[in-house]
Amino acid sequence: MNRRVLSGIVYVIHNGLQWKDASKAYGPHKTLYHRLIRWSRLGVFDLIFATLTDQADRSKCLMIDATHIAASVIFYLTK
């Protein structure tokens, strides 16, 4: 379930969609939105990004920039 929701969140943000336009395959759009908010507050994305930088073993900095969408979203993590 969490993998499906995470995939839905990434899909919506990557494609610059409104939450209501998310595919039903990812679950209810309100769930996607509320889980993004909750996980952001709990630091879940910080943990995911920290794990990704550890696995890459190349950089101490990982940036994800989604300024190509109307509402800019930038996640920035420094180890």
CYANA upper distance limits for C-alpha pairs under 8 A (distance plus 0.5 A):
  1 MET  CA      5 VAL  CA      6.78
  2 ASN  CA      6 LEU  CA      6.49
  3 ARG  CA      7 SER  CA      6.54
  4 ARG  CA      8 GLY  CA      6.69
  4 ARG  CA     26 TYR  CA      6.02
  4 ARG  CA     27 GLY  CA      8.20
  5 VAL  CA      9 ILE  CA      6.70
  5 VAL  CA     26 TYR  CA      6.25
  5 VAL  CA     27 GLY  CA      7.45
  5 VAL  CA     31 THR  CA      8.29
  5 VAL  CA     32 LEU  CA      6.40
  5 VAL  CA     35 ARG  CA      8.26
  6 LEU  CA     10 VAL  CA      6.71
  6 LEU  CA     32 LEU  CA      8.28
  7 SER  CA     11 TYR  CA      6.49
  7 SER  CA     26 TYR  CA      7.67
  8 GLY  CA     12 VAL  CA      6.64
  8 GLY  CA     22 ALA  CA      7.48
  8 GLY  CA     23 SER  CA      8.18
  8 GLY  CA     26 TYR  CA      5.54
  8 GLY  CA     27 GLY  CA      8.35
  8 GLY  CA     32 LEU  CA      7.12
  9 ILE  CA     13 ILE  CA      6.73
  9 ILE  CA     32 LEU  CA      6.38
  9 ILE  CA     33 TYR  CA      7.93
  9 ILE  CA     36 LEU  CA      7.42
 10 VAL  CA     14 HIS  CA      6.25
 11 TYR  CA     15 ASN  CA      6.54
 11 TYR  CA     22 ALA  CA      8.21
 12 VAL  CA     16 GLY  CA      6.42
 12 VAL  CA     17 LEU  CA      5.54
 12 VAL  CA     18 GLN  CA      7.43
 12 VAL  CA     19 TRP  CA      7.09
 12 VAL  CA     21 ASP  CA      8.44
 12 VAL  CA     22 ALA  CA      6.61
 13 ILE  CA     17 LEU  CA      7.00
 13 ILE  CA     66 ALA  CA      7.96
 13 ILE  CA     69 ILE  CA      8.31
 14 HIS  CA     66 ALA  CA      7.68
 15 ASN  CA     69 ILE  CA      8.23
 16 GLY  CA     68 HIS  CA      8.34
 16 GLY  CA     69 ILE  CA      5.50
 16 GLY  CA     70 ALA  CA      7.64
 17 LEU  CA     21 ASP  CA      6.65
 17 LEU  CA     22 ALA  CA      7.59
 18 GLN  CA     22 ALA  CA      7.69
 19 TRP  CA     29 HIS  CA      5.93
 19 TRP  CA     30 LYS  CA      7.78
 19 TRP  CA     32 LEU  CA      7.99
 19 TRP  CA     33 TYR  CA      7.23
 20 LYS  CA     29 HIS  CA      5.97
 20 LYS  CA     30 LYS  CA      8.22
 21 ASP  CA     29 HIS  CA      8.17
 22 ALA  CA     26 TYR  CA      7.73
 22 ALA  CA     29 HIS  CA      6.64
 23 SER  CA     27 GLY  CA      8.06
 24 LYS  CA     28 PRO  CA      6.91
 24 LYS  CA     29 HIS  CA      8.17
 26 TYR  CA     32 LEU  CA      8.34
 27 GLY  CA     31 THR  CA      7.47
 27 GLY  CA     32 LEU  CA      7.82
 28 PRO  CA     32 LEU  CA      7.20
 29 HIS  CA     33 TYR  CA      6.88
 30 LYS  CA     34 HIS  CA      6.53
 31 THR  CA     35 ARG  CA      6.35
 32 LEU  CA     36 LEU  CA      6.69
 33 TYR  CA     37 ILE  CA      6.93
 34 HIS  CA     38 ARG  CA      6.62
 35 ARG  CA     39 TRP  CA      6.30
 36 LEU  CA     40 SER  CA      6.42
 37 ILE  CA     41 ARG  CA      6.79
 38 ARG  CA     42 LEU  CA      6.71
 39 TRP  CA     43 GLY  CA      6.59
 39 TRP  CA     44 VAL  CA      5.55
 39 TRP  CA     45 PHE  CA      7.20
 40 SER  CA     44 VAL  CA      6.58
 40 SER  CA     45 PHE  CA      6.58
 40 SER  CA     46 ASP  CA      8.45
 43 GLY  CA     47 LEU  CA      6.89
 44 VAL  CA     48 ILE  CA      6.79
 45 PHE  CA     49 PHE  CA      6.55
 46 ASP  CA     50 ALA  CA      6.53
 46 ASP  CA     77 LEU  CA      7.20
 47 LEU  CA     51 THR  CA      6.62
 48 ILE  CA     52 LEU  CA      6.72
 49 PHE  CA     53 THR  CA      6.73
 49 PHE  CA     62 LEU  CA      7.46
 49 PHE  CA     77 LEU  CA      7.44
 50 ALA  CA     54 ASP  CA      6.71
 50 ALA  CA     77 LEU  CA      7.84
 50 ALA  CA     79 LYS  CA      7.72
 51 THR  CA     55 GLN  CA      6.65
 52 LEU  CA     56 ALA  CA      6.61
 53 THR  CA     57 ASP  CA      6.67
 53 THR  CA     58 ARG  CA      7.69
 53 THR  CA     59 SER  CA      6.91
 53 THR  CA     60 LYS  CA      7.15
 53 THR  CA     61 CYS  CA      7.68
 53 THR  CA     62 LEU  CA      6.99
 54 ASP  CA     58 ARG  CA      8.40
 60 LYS  CA     78 THR  CA      6.64
 60 LYS  CA     79 LYS  CA      5.96
 61 CYS  CA     76 TYR  CA      8.30
 61 CYS  CA     77 LEU  CA      6.57
 61 CYS  CA     78 THR  CA      5.35
 61 CYS  CA     79 LYS  CA      7.02
 62 LEU  CA     76 TYR  CA      6.88
 62 LEU  CA     77 LEU  CA      6.23
 62 LEU  CA     78 THR  CA      7.36
 63 MET  CA     74 ILE  CA      8.07
 63 MET  CA     75 PHE  CA      6.63
 63 MET  CA     76 TYR  CA      5.40
 63 MET  CA     77 LEU  CA      7.13
 64 ILE  CA     74 ILE  CA      6.49
 64 ILE  CA     75 PHE  CA      5.91
 64 ILE  CA     76 TYR  CA      7.14
 65 ASP  CA     73 VAL  CA      7.07
 65 ASP  CA     74 ILE  CA      5.37
 65 ASP  CA     75 PHE  CA      7.22
 66 ALA  CA     72 SER  CA      6.44
 66 ALA  CA     73 VAL  CA      5.78
 66 ALA  CA     74 ILE  CA      6.57
 67 THR  CA     71 ALA  CA      7.82
 67 THR  CA     72 SER  CA      5.08
 67 THR  CA     73 VAL  CA      6.77
 67 THR  CA     74 ILE  CA      7.81
 68 HIS  CA     72 SER  CA      7.75
